[in-house]
Amino acid sequence: MPDGYRTVDARDLIVDGGTATAPDGSWQAPLTHLLWHPMLVAGVQTFKPFPVAADGHGPRITVGRAVWRRETFSAGPPRPHETHLQITPGPSFEVVG
C-alpha cells in the first residue's frame, strides 16, 4: 500500500454487534460500511432475470419492439475428433480437419 495507508487483515478485526474494531483499538467502523461492496458484487453476480438453458441457448425476448434480451448461444470447446490444431513455426497456426 502507499505510504500513509495501513492494512488490517480481516481475520484480526474484532466484531462486537454491528461494529468492527482494529486489534489495537485505533479505529472502528460499522460492519455495513465494510461489507457493502462485497455484498453488492455477490448480489449482482447472482441476478439472472433470463437464465440460459443448460445447452447454452437463450431465446430472444421482446415486448413489442423493445428487445429485453438478445438471443444467446454458447458454442463450447471444439471436440477433439472434429478439429485439430497444428502448430507451425512462427506466429501463425493452421486448423486441420
Backbone as CSV, one residue per row, in Angstrom:
resi,resn,N_x,N_y,N_z,CA_x,CA_y,CA_z,C_x,C_y,C_z
1,MET,0.833,-1.181,0.000,0.000,0.000,0.000,0.880,1.248,0.000
2,PRO,0.362,2.346,-0.525,1.132,3.592,-0.500,1.409,4.039,0.930
3,ASP,2.397,4.882,1.070,2.737,5.405,2.396,1.530,6.122,2.989
4,GLY,1.329,5.964,4.266,0.230,6.619,4.940,-1.023,5.759,5.047
5,TYR,-1.046,4.605,4.376,-2.205,3.709,4.450,-1.820,2.478,5.237
6,ARG,-2.695,2.108,6.163,-2.478,0.881,6.916,-3.444,-0.175,6.425
7,THR,-3.039,-1.410,6.518,-3.950,-2.504,6.192,-4.106,-3.391,7.418
8,VAL,-5.271,-3.944,7.557,-5.566,-4.852,8.655,-6.196,-6.093,8.037
9,ASP,-5.687,-7.244,8.385,-6.260,-8.494,7.912,-7.649,-8.653,8.516
10,ALA,-8.603,-9.045,7.696,-9.981,-9.178,8.172,-10.097,-10.175,9.319
11,ARG,-9.199,-11.149,9.363,-9.246,-12.137,10.454,-8.873,-11.515,11.794
12,ASP,-8.190,-10.371,11.765,-7.767,-9.725,13.008,-8.793,-8.753,13.571
13,LEU,-9.830,-8.435,12.798,-10.839,-7.488,13.268,-11.637,-8.077,14.426
14,ILE,-12.003,-7.211,15.349,-12.829,-7.604,16.488,-14.229,-7.086,16.197
15,VAL,-15.185,-8.009,16.122,-16.562,-7.649,15.802,-17.403,-7.743,17.060
16,ASP,-18.080,-6.641,17.360,-18.963,-6.593,18.521,-20.277,-5.975,18.059
17,GLY,-21.299,-6.812,17.915,-22.576,-6.325,17.407,-22.433,-5.924,15.949
18,GLY,-22.696,-4.680,15.638,-22.588,-4.197,14.273,-21.358,-3.345,14.032
19,THR,-20.354,-3.443,14.906,-19.156,-2.613,14.794,-17.907,-3.487,14.712
20,ALA,-17.017,-3.135,13.784,-15.712,-3.803,13.676,-14.646,-2.849,14.210
21,THR,-13.723,-3.390,14.994,-12.669,-2.591,15.611,-11.321,-3.195,15.277
22,ALA,-10.330,-2.342,15.019,-8.958,-2.800,14.781,-8.425,-3.421,16.064
23,PRO,-7.474,-4.373,15.943,-6.960,-5.040,17.145,-6.361,-4.081,18.169
24,ASP,-5.739,-2.997,17.709,-5.135,-2.050,18.650,-6.126,-0.967,19.088
25,GLY,-7.372,-1.019,18.601,-8.395,-0.062,19.001,-8.263,1.298,18.344
26,SER,-7.419,1.413,17.316,-7.168,2.723,16.703,-8.323,3.229,15.850
27,TRP,-9.201,2.342,15.387,-10.371,2.787,14.608,-11.503,1.797,14.742
28,GLN,-12.702,2.306,14.475,-13.910,1.492,14.468,-14.721,1.851,13.238
29,ALA,-15.466,0.885,12.727,-16.333,1.134,11.576,-17.545,0.221,11.661
30,PRO,-18.703,0.722,11.234,-19.878,-0.152,11.180,-19.642,-1.260,10.147
31,LEU,-20.130,-2.463,10.439,-19.952,-3.580,9.514,-20.562,-3.287,8.152
32,THR,-21.663,-2.533,8.124,-22.280,-2.219,6.837,-21.350,-1.402,5.959
33,HIS,-20.504,-0.552,6.540,-19.547,0.225,5.752,-18.435,-0.648,5.201
34,LEU,-18.097,-1.715,5.908,-17.028,-2.607,5.455,-17.508,-3.626,4.428
35,LEU,-18.763,-4.031,4.534,-19.240,-5.148,3.723,-20.163,-4.759,2.574
36,TRP,-20.457,-3.483,2.361,-21.432,-3.121,1.336,-20.951,-3.517,-0.058
37,HIS,-19.675,-3.331,-0.364,-19.189,-3.625,-1.717,-19.180,-5.127,-2.014
38,PRO,-18.623,-5.982,-1.143,-18.685,-7.421,-1.421,-20.119,-7.938,-1.529
39,MET,-21.019,-7.392,-0.737,-22.412,-7.840,-0.811,-23.061,-7.380,-2.112
40,LEU,-22.733,-6.179,-2.584,-23.265,-5.697,-3.851,-22.787,-6.575,-5.006
41,VAL,-21.497,-6.889,-5.027,-20.934,-7.725,-6.087,-21.576,-9.106,-6.070
42,ALA,-21.739,-9.694,-4.899,-22.360,-11.021,-4.802,-23.801,-10.980,-5.302
43,GLY,-24.526,-9.923,-4.989,-25.902,-9.811,-5.456,-26.001,-9.645,-6.954
44,VAL,-25.117,-8.846,-7.535,-25.142,-8.626,-8.983,-24.800,-9.915,-9.720
45,GLN,-23.845,-10.669,-9.213,-23.438,-11.903,-9.890,-24.526,-12.975,-9.841
46,THR,-25.396,-12.934,-8.859,-26.448,-13.944,-8.771,-27.732,-13.508,-9.465
47,PHE,-27.824,-12.265,-9.909,-29.032,-11.758,-10.561,-29.050,-12.225,-12.010
48,LYS,-29.944,-13.139,-12.319,-30.087,-13.659,-13.674,-31.575,-13.661,-14.015
49,PRO,-32.093,-12.509,-14.517,-33.521,-12.449,-14.783,-33.960,-13.350,-15.936
50,PHE,-33.054,-13.659,-16.864,-33.365,-14.509,-18.011,-32.315,-15.608,-18.079
51,PRO,-32.442,-16.675,-17.299,-31.404,-17.709,-17.296,-31.291,-18.408,-18.647
52,VAL,-30.073,-18.843,-18.951,-29.786,-19.565,-20.186,-29.885,-21.050,-19.896
53,ALA,-30.434,-21.813,-20.835,-30.600,-23.257,-20.656,-29.245,-23.949,-20.579
54,ALA,-29.245,-25.199,-20.143,-28.005,-25.958,-19.988,-27.271,-26.147,-21.314
55,ASP,-28.004,-26.139,-22.428,-27.337,-26.314,-23.720,-26.699,-25.023,-24.225
56,GLY,-26.822,-23.928,-23.464,-26.174,-22.676,-23.843,-26.995,-21.784,-24.742
57,HIS,-28.256,-22.126,-24.982,-29.092,-21.309,-25.862,-30.133,-20.553,-25.054
58,GLY,-30.243,-19.258,-25.331,-31.268,-18.430,-24.724,-32.046,-17.721,-25.815
59,PRO,-33.370,-17.859,-25.848,-34.137,-17.246,-26.926,-34.190,-15.726,-26.801
60,ARG,-34.456,-15.076,-27.925,-34.636,-13.626,-27.943,-35.960,-13.316,-27.251
61,ILE,-35.949,-12.298,-26.386,-37.154,-11.909,-25.669,-37.492,-10.477,-26.064
62,THR,-38.705,-10.292,-26.585,-39.147,-8.952,-26.980,-40.524,-8.683,-26.397
63,VAL,-40.779,-7.423,-26.141,-42.102,-6.943,-25.769,-42.387,-5.794,-26.718
64,GLY,-43.266,-6.049,-27.669,-43.483,-5.066,-28.718,-42.204,-4.940,-29.546
65,ARG,-41.706,-3.731,-29.680,-40.456,-3.516,-30.417,-39.241,-3.453,-29.492
66,ALA,-39.454,-3.542,-28.180,-38.357,-3.479,-27.212,-37.739,-4.863,-27.041
67,VAL,-36.427,-4.929,-27.184,-35.705,-6.195,-27.006,-35.190,-6.252,-25.573
68,TRP,-35.651,-7.240,-24.822,-35.236,-7.412,-23.434,-33.971,-8.251,-23.328
69,ARG,-33.815,-9.190,-24.264,-32.588,-9.991,-24.297,-32.353,-10.432,-25.726
70,ARG,-31.085,-10.335,-26.157,-30.728,-10.850,-27.466,-30.581,-12.361,-27.371
71,GLU,-30.788,-13.026,-28.478,-30.627,-14.473,-28.499,-29.171,-14.812,-28.206
72,THR,-28.952,-15.779,-27.337,-27.589,-16.132,-26.944,-27.293,-17.581,-27.292
73,PHE,-26.040,-17.818,-27.638,-25.556,-19.154,-27.962,-24.242,-19.381,-27.235
74,SER,-23.959,-20.609,-26.932,-22.667,-20.976,-26.367,-22.142,-22.155,-27.173
75,ALA,-21.070,-21.914,-27.935,-20.542,-22.963,-28.801,-19.774,-24.017,-28.020
76,GLY,-19.147,-23.635,-26.937,-18.359,-24.585,-26.163,-17.048,-24.909,-26.844
77,PRO,-16.215,-25.691,-26.201,-14.922,-26.040,-26.787,-15.090,-27.004,-27.959
78,PRO,-14.164,-26.984,-28.925,-14.267,-27.927,-30.045,-14.030,-29.353,-29.566
79,ARG,-14.643,-30.287,-30.243,-14.439,-31.695,-29.900,-13.135,-32.163,-30.514
80,PRO,-12.339,-32.923,-29.790,-11.010,-33.318,-30.286,-11.053,-34.074,-31.611
81,HIS,-12.076,-34.876,-31.856,-12.107,-35.672,-33.087,-12.558,-34.858,-34.296
82,GLU,-13.100,-33.636,-34.086,-13.566,-32.824,-35.204,-12.527,-31.827,-35.691
83,THR,-11.761,-31.245,-34.806,-10.806,-30.205,-35.173,-9.472,-30.485,-34.501
84,HIS,-8.424,-30.328,-35.256,-7.078,-30.498,-34.717,-6.311,-29.213,-34.970
85,LEU,-5.587,-28.762,-34.009,-4.792,-27.559,-34.149,-3.352,-27.980,-34.393
86,GLN,-2.835,-27.606,-35.546,-1.468,-27.969,-35.881,-0.606,-26.726,-35.719
87,ILE,0.358,-26.779,-34.822,1.241,-25.655,-34.560,2.367,-25.662,-35.585
88,THR,2.570,-24.524,-36.203,3.658,-24.370,-37.172,4.616,-23.333,-36.643
89,PRO,5.879,-23.369,-37.073,6.832,-22.369,-36.610,6.347,-20.957,-37.014
90,GLY,6.573,-19.995,-36.141,6.181,-18.621,-36.428,4.885,-18.264,-35.722
91,PRO,4.366,-17.076,-35.984,3.199,-16.592,-35.267,1.871,-17.104,-35.819
92,SER,1.859,-17.986,-36.815,0.601,-18.430,-37.395,0.292,-19.858,-36.978
93,PHE,-0.943,-20.281,-37.207,-1.357,-21.647,-36.956,-2.311,-22.073,-38.050
94,GLU,-2.527,-23.353,-38.170,-3.381,-23.889,-39.222,-4.378,-24.845,-38.596
95,VAL,-5.658,-24.702,-38.941,-6.684,-25.602,-38.439,-6.876,-26.701,-39.480
96,VAL,-6.703,-27.949,-39.053,-6.777,-29.093,-39.943,-7.993,-29.910,-39.545
97,GLY,-8.728,-30.416,-40.528,-9.826,-31.319,-40.205,-11.085,-30.783,-40.628
